[in-house]
């Protein structure tokens, strides 16, 4: 059973996901608010795309920063640095007096979220036991759903105020999760695997006891086996591989992990989720639905997302990673092609068709839940500790780069072809489904150290590792 302190640590770290979700939700309502449009003199499609994509551009820089500094700072201080940057960028947005100030603020806040999304799932996964790692890392997506919900309903409530408060207050509210992380991160333990990689073995053992120990002989045996497995794996990897910047792409098994990690992160935004999230008010406006009603519909969808995500986390350690990915991609493809097809025969007077098109967005949101959770979990668990920070940051970089492209160009595409734009994402989801079936190995129930064997690496002490893993899994059960 997962120790309560470990679960609370992972839940607290997932506030970084709340920040990400809140931004996704709040930009949707902000760019559609009448007072925002009036204050900034009816921004064009290009400017609107710039407002949204500035955040993605910053997030790309944040992942690069984490590649360069993450291993030196450690997991804990990386979270602290990201939270501090977030507070500054969000405050700048709330106080914006012109468009340039707003875009710069969003860029800076994006840097913070890029750093946090690179480190938080990895940090949570390194603290968790194998039997609960998926749930712990997946809390990022769960909290992201909460952030999205709060943003949508806060935006909806503020839509009744006919002053700049309508959009300034929701933007200022972004500072709260950042400040919470700044203050609370000092109560967390550093990752035991990062400590071990830095040859701080005694500290790592102490942390493992605090995270997983309960004083029973069985748990003591589990912790000793876990500690020894981590130490042996790191030492064997150091002895067999000279790690450099190029090793991640020149070593075949590491290159395969990188490709799979980047692919699963890419298929998240390629599903079309952020086009629907960021430009929801515009999509519903094309169906003749006013801004306030659109915000209410999006808010209801956000509330349901939390229910979906809670169920998804429950299933993750029971059915694995790959089957939910296949299920999610197939469902999203079906929902998108249905909406795109209906849009070609759209009749404003046909209320049943209107309801069906809105319902398809709800169906899409349900199926995305599985891809959303696992796109953070899978990359965080497949890399060896020597390159886990770099690998996870590069995969997150892939996510944000694709997000940037669609954030910038989607307003123009929606204006030009409307719902037929969804055919593009139908194709991407079909490709994703096929890829999950043929190329992605299952990681459920394996320790982080066992990933080496899964991906074809042979390290010293494999037999000992298997014995230790058997003891660990049996103890967890």
C-alpha positions as CSV (number, residue, x, y, z in Angstrom):
1,X,0.0,0.0,0.0
2,X,1.3,3.5,-0.9
3,X,2.4,5.4,2.2
4,X,0.3,8.4,2.9
5,X,3.3,10.8,3.0
6,X,4.4,9.7,-0.5
7,X,0.9,10.2,-1.9
8,X,0.7,13.6,-0.3
9,X,4.0,14.6,-1.8
10,X,3.0,13.5,-5.3
11,X,-0.4,15.3,-4.9
12,X,1.4,18.5,-3.8
13,X,3.8,18.3,-6.7
14,X,0.8,18.0,-9.0
15,X,0.0,21.6,-8.2
16,X,2.3,22.2,-11.2
17,X,-0.4,20.4,-13.3
18,X,-3.1,22.6,-11.7
19,X,-1.1,25.6,-13.0
20,X,-0.9,24.1,-16.5
21,X,-4.6,23.3,-16.5
22,X,-5.6,26.6,-15.1
23,X,-3.7,28.4,-17.9
24,X,-5.3,26.2,-20.6
25,X,-8.8,27.0,-19.2
26,X,-8.3,30.7,-18.4
27,X,-6.9,31.7,-21.8
28,X,-10.1,30.1,-23.4
29,X,-12.4,32.3,-21.4
30,X,-10.1,35.4,-21.4
31,X,-9.7,35.8,-25.2
32,X,-13.5,35.4,-25.5
33,X,-14.5,37.9,-22.8
34,X,-16.2,41.1,-24.1
35,X,-14.2,43.4,-21.8
36,X,-10.9,41.8,-22.9
37,X,-11.8,42.2,-26.6
38,X,-12.8,45.8,-26.0
39,X,-9.7,46.7,-23.9
40,X,-7.4,45.3,-26.5
41,X,-9.3,46.7,-29.5
42,X,-10.7,43.4,-31.0
43,X,-7.4,41.4,-31.5
44,X,-7.0,39.8,-34.9
45,X,-6.6,36.0,-35.5
46,X,-2.8,36.4,-35.6
47,X,-2.7,38.4,-32.3
48,X,-5.0,35.9,-30.7
49,X,-2.8,33.1,-31.8
50,X,0.2,35.0,-30.4
51,X,-1.5,35.3,-27.0
52,X,-2.0,31.6,-26.8
53,X,1.2,30.5,-28.4
54,X,3.4,32.8,-26.4
55,X,2.8,30.4,-23.5
56,X,3.9,27.4,-25.6
57,X,7.0,29.3,-26.7
58,X,7.9,30.0,-23.1
59,X,7.3,26.3,-22.2
60,X,9.7,25.2,-24.9
61,X,12.4,27.4,-23.4
62,X,11.5,26.0,-19.9
63,X,12.1,22.4,-21.1
64,X,15.5,23.5,-22.5
65,X,16.4,25.2,-19.2
66,X,15.5,21.9,-17.4
67,X,17.7,19.9,-19.8
68,X,20.7,22.1,-18.9
69,X,20.1,22.7,-15.2
70,X,17.8,19.9,-13.9
71,X,20.5,17.4,-12.9
72,X,22.6,20.1,-11.2
73,X,19.7,21.6,-9.3
74,X,17.9,18.3,-8.4
75,X,14.2,17.7,-8.6
76,X,13.3,19.8,-5.6
77,X,15.1,23.0,-6.5
78,X,13.9,22.7,-10.1
79,X,10.3,22.8,-8.9
80,X,11.1,25.8,-6.7
81,X,12.8,27.7,-9.6
82,X,9.8,27.0,-11.9
83,X,7.3,28.2,-9.2
84,X,9.2,31.5,-8.7
85,X,9.2,32.2,-12.4
86,X,5.5,31.4,-12.6
87,X,4.6,34.0,-10.0
88,X,6.4,36.7,-11.8
89,X,4.9,35.9,-15.2
90,X,1.4,35.6,-13.9
91,X,1.6,38.9,-12.0
92,X,2.8,40.6,-15.2
93,X,-0.2,39.3,-17.1
94,X,-2.7,40.5,-14.5
95,X,-1.2,44.0,-14.6
96,X,-0.9,44.3,-18.4
97,X,-1.6,47.7,-19.8
98,X,-0.9,46.7,-23.5
99,X,-0.7,43.6,-25.6
100,X,3.1,43.4,-25.5
101,X,3.1,43.2,-21.7
102,X,0.4,40.5,-21.7
103,X,2.3,38.4,-24.3
104,X,5.6,38.7,-22.4
105,X,3.9,37.7,-19.2
106,X,2.4,34.6,-20.8
107,X,5.8,33.7,-22.3
108,X,7.5,33.9,-18.8
109,X,4.6,31.9,-17.2
110,X,5.1,29.4,-20.0
111,X,8.8,29.0,-19.1
112,X,7.7,28.0,-15.6
113,X,5.2,25.5,-16.8
114,X,7.7,24.0,-19.2
115,X,10.1,23.4,-16.3
116,X,7.4,22.0,-14.0
117,X,5.9,19.6,-16.5
118,X,9.4,18.3,-17.3
119,X,10.2,17.6,-13.7
120,X,7.0,16.9,-11.7
121,X,5.9,13.5,-13.2
122,X,9.5,12.3,-13.1
123,X,9.9,13.5,-9.5
124,X,6.7,11.8,-8.4
125,X,7.6,8.6,-10.3
126,X,11.0,8.4,-8.6
127,X,9.4,8.6,-5.1
128,X,6.7,6.0,-5.8
129,X,6.7,2.3,-5.5
130,X,6.3,0.3,-8.7
131,X,2.8,-0.8,-7.9
132,X,1.6,2.9,-7.6
133,X,3.9,4.8,-9.9
134,X,1.4,5.3,-12.7
135,X,-1.1,6.8,-10.3
136,X,1.4,9.0,-8.6
137,X,2.9,10.4,-11.9
138,X,-0.6,10.6,-13.4
139,X,-1.8,13.0,-10.6
140,X,-0.3,15.8,-12.8
141,X,-3.2,15.2,-15.3
142,X,-5.7,14.9,-12.5
143,X,-4.7,18.2,-11.1
144,X,-4.6,19.7,-14.6
145,X,-8.3,18.8,-14.8
146,X,-9.0,20.6,-11.6
147,X,-7.1,23.7,-12.8
148,X,-9.1,23.6,-16.0
149,X,-12.4,23.4,-14.0
150,X,-11.5,26.2,-11.7
151,X,-10.4,28.4,-14.6
152,X,-13.6,27.8,-16.6
153,X,-16.0,28.5,-13.8
154,X,-14.0,31.5,-12.5
155,X,-14.1,32.9,-16.1
156,X,-17.8,32.2,-16.3
157,X,-18.5,34.0,-13.0
158,X,-16.4,37.0,-14.0
159,X,-18.2,37.3,-17.3
160,X,-21.1,38.9,-15.3
161,X,-18.8,41.8,-14.4
162,X,-18.6,44.6,-17.0
163,X,-15.2,46.0,-16.1
164,X,-11.6,44.9,-16.8
165,X,-11.9,42.9,-13.6
166,X,-13.7,40.4,-15.9
167,X,-10.3,39.3,-17.2
168,X,-7.7,40.7,-14.8
169,X,-8.8,38.8,-11.7
170,X,-8.8,35.4,-13.4
171,X,-5.2,36.1,-14.7
172,X,-4.1,37.2,-11.3
173,X,-5.5,34.0,-9.7
174,X,-2.7,32.1,-11.5
175,X,-0.3,33.4,-8.9
176,X,-1.9,31.3,-6.1
177,X,-0.7,27.8,-7.2
178,X,2.8,29.2,-7.9
179,X,3.0,30.8,-4.4
180,X,1.8,27.5,-2.9
181,X,4.6,25.6,-4.6
182,X,7.2,28.2,-3.6
183,X,6.2,27.9,0.1
184,X,5.5,24.2,0.3
185,X,8.3,22.6,-1.7
186,X,10.6,22.9,1.3
187,X,8.6,20.2,3.1
188,X,9.3,17.6,0.4
189,X,12.1,15.0,0.3
190,X,14.6,15.0,-2.6
191,X,14.3,12.2,-5.0
192,X,16.2,9.1,-3.7
193,X,17.2,8.1,-7.2
194,X,18.7,11.5,-7.9
195,X,20.6,11.4,-4.6
196,X,21.9,7.9,-5.5
197,X,23.0,9.2,-8.9
198,X,25.0,11.9,-7.1
199,X,26.6,9.3,-4.8
200,X,24.7,10.5,-1.8
201,X,23.8,7.0,-0.8
202,X,23.2,7.5,2.9
203,X,20.8,10.3,2.2
204,X,19.0,8.3,-0.4
205,X,18.5,5.4,2.1
206,X,17.1,7.7,4.7
207,X,14.6,9.2,2.2
208,X,13.5,5.7,1.1
209,X,12.8,4.8,4.7
210,X,10.8,8.0,5.1
211,X,8.8,7.5,1.9
212,X,8.2,3.7,2.0
213,X,8.9,2.5,5.5
214,X,6.4,1.6,8.2
215,X,8.7,-0.1,10.7
216,X,7.7,-3.7,9.8
217,X,10.4,-6.3,9.0
218,X,8.7,-6.9,5.6
219,X,9.0,-3.2,4.7
220,X,12.5,-3.1,5.8
221,X,13.3,-6.0,3.5
222,X,11.5,-4.3,0.7
223,X,13.5,-1.0,1.2
224,X,16.8,-2.8,1.3
225,X,16.0,-4.7,-1.9
226,X,14.9,-1.4,-3.6
227,X,18.0,0.4,-2.4
228,X,20.3,-2.3,-3.6
229,X,18.5,-2.6,-7.0
230,X,18.8,1.2,-7.6
231,X,22.5,1.2,-6.5
232,X,23.5,-1.8,-8.6
233,X,21.7,-0.6,-11.7
234,X,23.3,2.9,-11.5
235,X,26.8,1.4,-10.9
236,X,26.4,-1.1,-13.7
237,X,25.2,1.6,-16.1
238,X,28.2,3.8,-15.2
239,X,30.6,0.9,-15.8
240,X,29.1,-0.1,-19.1
241,X,28.2,3.3,-20.7
242,X,30.1,6.6,-20.9
243,X,27.2,9.1,-20.7
244,X,27.5,12.2,-22.9
245,X,25.0,14.5,-24.6
246,X,25.1,12.2,-27.7
247,X,24.7,8.9,-25.8
248,X,20.9,9.3,-25.6
249,X,20.7,9.0,-29.4
250,X,23.7,6.8,-30.2
251,X,22.9,4.0,-27.8
252,X,20.1,2.0,-29.5
253,X,18.0,1.1,-26.5
254,X,18.1,4.7,-25.2
255,X,17.3,6.0,-28.7
256,X,14.3,3.8,-28.8
257,X,13.1,5.1,-25.4
258,X,13.6,8.6,-26.6
259,X,11.5,8.0,-29.7
260,X,8.7,6.4,-27.8
261,X,8.7,9.1,-25.1
262,X,8.6,11.9,-27.7
263,X,5.9,10.0,-29.7
264,X,3.5,9.6,-26.7
265,X,4.0,13.2,-25.8
266,X,3.5,14.3,-29.4
267,X,0.2,12.3,-29.8
268,X,-1.3,14.3,-26.9
269,X,-1.4,17.7,-28.6
270,X,-1.8,16.0,-32.0
271,X,-5.1,14.6,-30.8
272,X,-6.6,18.1,-31.1
273,X,-7.2,18.6,-27.3
274,X,-5.6,22.0,-27.0
275,X,-7.4,23.4,-30.1
276,X,-10.7,22.5,-28.4
277,X,-9.4,23.8,-25.0
278,X,-7.9,27.0,-26.1
279,X,-10.4,28.0,-28.8
280,X,-13.6,26.5,-27.3
281,X,-15.5,29.8,-27.3
282,X,-14.6,30.4,-30.9
283,X,-15.7,26.8,-31.9
284,X,-19.0,27.2,-30.1
285,X,-19.5,30.7,-31.6
286,X,-19.4,29.0,-35.0
287,X,-22.5,27.0,-33.9
288,X,-24.3,30.2,-32.9
289,X,-23.7,29.8,-29.1
290,X,-22.9,33.0,-27.2
291,X,-19.8,33.4,-25.1
292,X,-21.4,33.1,-21.7
293,X,-23.2,29.9,-22.7
294,X,-20.0,28.6,-24.2
295,X,-18.2,29.1,-21.0
296,X,-20.9,27.2,-19.1
297,X,-20.7,24.3,-21.5
298,X,-16.9,24.2,-21.2
299,X,-17.2,24.4,-17.4
300,X,-19.5,21.4,-17.4
301,X,-17.0,19.5,-19.6
302,X,-14.2,20.4,-17.2
303,X,-16.2,19.0,-14.2
304,X,-16.8,15.8,-16.1
305,X,-13.0,15.6,-16.9
306,X,-12.2,15.2,-13.2
307,X,-14.6,12.3,-12.9
308,X,-13.0,10.7,-16.0
309,X,-9.5,11.3,-14.8
310,X,-10.2,9.9,-11.3
311,X,-11.5,6.7,-13.0
312,X,-8.5,6.7,-15.3
313,X,-6.0,6.8,-12.4
314,X,-7.8,3.9,-10.7
315,X,-7.6,1.8,-13.9
316,X,-4.0,2.6,-14.7
317,X,-2.3,0.1,-12.4
318,X,-5.0,-2.6,-13.2
319,X,-5.1,-2.6,-17.0
320,X,-1.7,-1.1,-17.8
321,X,-0.6,1.8,-20.1
322,X,-1.0,0.5,-23.6
323,X,-4.6,-0.7,-23.8
324,X,-6.0,2.6,-22.5
325,X,-3.8,4.5,-25.0
326,X,-5.3,2.4,-27.9
327,X,-8.8,2.8,-26.5
328,X,-8.4,6.6,-26.1
329,X,-7.0,7.2,-29.6
330,X,-9.7,5.2,-31.2
331,X,-12.5,7.0,-29.3
332,X,-11.1,10.5,-30.1
333,X,-10.7,9.6,-33.8
334,X,-14.4,8.5,-33.9
335,X,-15.7,11.7,-32.1
336,X,-13.7,14.0,-34.3
337,X,-14.7,12.4,-37.6
338,X,-18.3,12.5,-36.5
339,X,-18.2,16.2,-35.7
340,X,-16.3,17.0,-38.9
341,X,-18.8,15.1,-41.0
342,X,-21.8,16.7,-39.3
343,X,-20.4,20.1,-39.8
344,X,-20.5,19.6,-43.6
345,X,-24.3,19.4,-43.4
346,X,-24.8,21.8,-40.5
347,X,-28.2,23.5,-40.3
348,X,-28.6,26.3,-37.7
349,X,-32.3,25.4,-37.3
350,X,-31.6,21.8,-36.5
351,X,-31.2,21.8,-32.7
352,X,-30.7,18.1,-32.5
353,X,-27.7,18.3,-34.7
354,X,-26.4,21.2,-32.6
355,X,-26.7,19.1,-29.4
356,X,-25.0,16.2,-31.1
357,X,-22.0,18.3,-32.1
358,X,-21.6,19.7,-28.6
359,X,-22.0,16.1,-27.2
360,X,-19.2,14.9,-29.5
361,X,-16.8,17.3,-27.8
362,X,-17.8,15.8,-24.4
363,X,-17.2,12.3,-25.9
364,X,-13.8,13.4,-27.1
365,X,-12.9,14.7,-23.7
366,X,-13.8,11.4,-22.1
367,X,-11.5,9.4,-24.5
368,X,-8.7,12.0,-24.2
369,X,-8.4,11.3,-20.4
370,X,-6.5,8.1,-21.0
371,X,-4.0,9.6,-23.4
372,X,-3.7,12.7,-21.2
373,X,-2.7,10.7,-18.1
374,X,-0.4,8.3,-19.8
375,X,1.4,10.9,-21.9
376,X,3.0,12.2,-18.7
377,X,3.4,8.8,-17.0
378,X,5.1,6.8,-19.8
379,X,8.1,9.1,-20.5
380,X,8.7,9.7,-16.8
381,X,9.2,5.9,-16.2
382,X,11.1,4.6,-19.3
383,X,14.5,6.4,-19.0
384,X,17.4,5.2,-16.9
385,X,18.3,7.6,-14.1
386,X,21.5,8.8,-15.9
387,X,19.4,10.5,-18.6
388,X,16.0,10.6,-17.0
389,X,16.1,14.4,-16.6
390,X,17.3,15.0,-20.1
391,X,15.0,12.4,-21.7
392,X,11.9,13.6,-19.9
393,X,12.7,17.2,-20.7
394,X,13.2,16.4,-24.4
395,X,9.9,14.5,-24.6
396,X,8.1,17.5,-22.9
397,X,9.9,19.8,-25.4
398,X,8.2,17.8,-28.2
399,X,4.8,18.3,-26.6
400,X,5.2,22.1,-26.2
401,X,6.7,22.5,-29.7
402,X,3.6,20.9,-31.3
403,X,1.4,22.9,-29.0
404,X,3.0,26.1,-30.2
405,X,2.4,25.2,-33.9
406,X,-1.3,24.5,-33.4
407,X,-1.9,27.4,-30.9
408,X,-0.6,29.9,-33.5
409,X,-2.3,28.6,-36.6
410,X,-5.5,27.2,-35.3
411,X,-7.5,30.5,-35.2
412,X,-6.9,31.0,-38.9
413,X,-7.8,27.4,-39.7
414,X,-11.0,27.5,-37.7
415,X,-12.0,30.7,-39.4
416,X,-11.3,29.2,-42.9
417,X,-12.6,25.7,-42.6
418,X,-14.4,25.4,-39.3
419,X,-15.1,21.9,-38.0
420,X,-13.5,20.3,-41.1
421,X,-10.2,21.2,-39.3
422,X,-11.0,18.1,-37.1
423,X,-10.3,15.8,-40.0
424,X,-6.6,16.6,-39.5
425,X,-6.7,15.4,-35.9
426,X,-8.7,12.3,-36.9
427,X,-5.8,11.2,-39.0
428,X,-3.3,11.8,-36.2
429,X,-5.3,9.8,-33.7
430,X,-5.6,6.9,-36.2
431,X,-1.8,7.0,-36.6
432,X,-1.4,7.1,-32.8
433,X,-3.6,4.1,-32.3
434,X,-1.6,2.0,-34.8
435,X,1.7,3.1,-33.2
436,X,0.5,2.1,-29.7
437,X,-0.5,-1.4,-30.9
438,X,2.8,-2.2,-32.7
439,X,5.6,-0.2,-31.1
440,X,4.9,0.5,-27.4
441,X,5.9,-2.1,-24.7
442,X,3.8,-2.4,-21.5
443,X,5.5,-1.0,-18.4
444,X,2.9,-1.7,-15.7
445,X,4.2,-3.2,-12.5
446,X,7.9,-2.9,-13.4
447,X,10.4,-1.0,-11.2
448,X,12.2,1.9,-12.8
449,X,15.4,-0.2,-12.8
450,X,13.6,-3.1,-14.6
451,X,13.1,-0.8,-17.6
452,X,16.6,-1.6,-18.7
453,X,15.7,-5.3,-19.3
454,X,12.4,-4.3,-21.0
455,X,14.2,-2.2,-23.5
456,X,17.0,-4.7,-24.2
457,X,19.8,-3.5,-22.0
458,X,21.9,-6.1,-20.3
459,X,23.5,-4.9,-17.0
460,X,25.5,-6.6,-14.3
461,X,23.5,-8.3,-11.6
462,X,20.4,-8.9,-13.7
463,X,19.6,-12.1,-11.8
464,X,20.0,-10.3,-8.5
465,X,17.7,-7.6,-9.8
466,X,15.1,-10.1,-10.8
467,X,15.2,-11.7,-7.3
468,X,14.9,-8.3,-5.6
469,X,12.1,-7.2,-7.9
470,X,10.2,-10.4,-7.1
471,X,10.5,-9.7,-3.4
472,X,9.5,-6.1,-3.9
473,X,6.4,-6.9,-6.0
474,X,5.3,-9.7,-3.6
475,X,5.7,-7.3,-0.6
476,X,3.6,-4.6,-2.3
477,X,0.9,-7.1,-3.1
